[in-house]
Amino acid sequence: MKRSIPRSLVSKATNPDTPKEHVAGSEGRTEPGDAVSTPFKGAGSAWKSGALAQSQAAVERSRYELCSDILHGRHEISLTQDQISDPMGTDRRQDWMSQDAFRSLVSSIATNGQDTPILVWPEDPDWTPDSLDPTNVAGVPFVMLTGRRRLAAASELGIPLRAILAPPDARHAENSTFEMLFLRFRENEERENLSPFERLVSIGEMYETLASGEKRLTAVAFAKKIGVHESLVSRARAVFAAQEQILNAFKNVYDMSFRDLQGALASLESVSKPKAKPRAKPRKLTVKRKVGHRNLSVTSVDGNLSIKVAGMPIDQERLEKLGDLVASYLSSETPDKTTG
């Protein structure tokens, strides 16, 4: 007799997710294969909570690192021109915006974009980025350090600026103004050669700024600090002090060599040095008398009195008497200031 497989078993084999049906006559009996599995909710919820916490911690750590990178100049920020002030100004020639080099820079940025970020630091030295949105610096004021030509070019083109922050140790230095001047000088030294006049003015300005905060600043120590030869320091101080006179007196100042500037300083000093007035000829008064066979001569030159008698030997006692006689005369002719 042929035996057939129950339809319920076939259904279970072909569709294992279908709930098991009880075979007729099996009511009240529970077989091991008939148990219905139920998800273990406790363990799954704990795993999801742990994964979410790890993900949140990773996001917070990433934001913290981004804040640190921005503050230490390792990550760029985008600034508008009105966020940037420039209290120091440039150490370049006054007509630099009309020079061919600047016009070429404007054309290059318009075509290729800004290749190098400008260097700034926040106006508030204690500023830190928003921990929830570190790169959003809208409305935060910054101070220009280097990149004035790029700032001017971006302003002319109406585009935002790529910027990075200077190291925080420079911002919190005791003489932060000197640090700003030094950063400006160092970039110009490395990126584009300053003319001798521009270089000396910049060095002189740095020296005077640093000297104002230090009691004793030697030329040797200053030269070592900024990395120049000490022989430049005295010339730089002189050129910085006389920069307006030099600019007014000479037309080709920015083309002058160091030797030319030395000659310019010498010529300015000779012009400004007041000529010494000729000394008036000393007034000389002389009275001569004949005393017996001796000649007496009394002379006064610029208030100095001298008495001369030739051929008259005199001892100490008689000389003292003569001195007393002259003193008595002077007392009678000169009013006593203590009495009236």
SULWOHU-V442352 format. One record per run of one state. SS is the DSSP state (@ for helix, = for strand, . for the rest). FROM is the first residue (numbers start at 1). TO is the last residue. Records with the same first field share a line. If there is no record, write none. Layout:
BEGIN
SS->FROM-TO + FROM-TO
END
This chain:
BEGIN
.->1-6 + 15-31 + 35-40 + 72-76 + 80-80 + 86-95 + 99-99 + 113-117 + 123-141 + 147-147 + 158-160 + 166-167 + 172-175 + 192-195 + 212-218 + 227-230 + 242-242 + 250-252 + 256-257 + 273-283 + 292-293 + 302-303 + 310-315 + 334-340
@->7-14 + 32-34 + 41-71 + 81-83 + 96-98 + 100-112 + 148-157 + 168-171 + 176-191 + 196-211 + 219-226 + 231-241 + 243-249 + 253-255 + 258-272 + 316-333
=->77-79 + 84-85 + 118-122 + 142-146 + 161-165 + 284-291 + 294-301 + 304-309
END
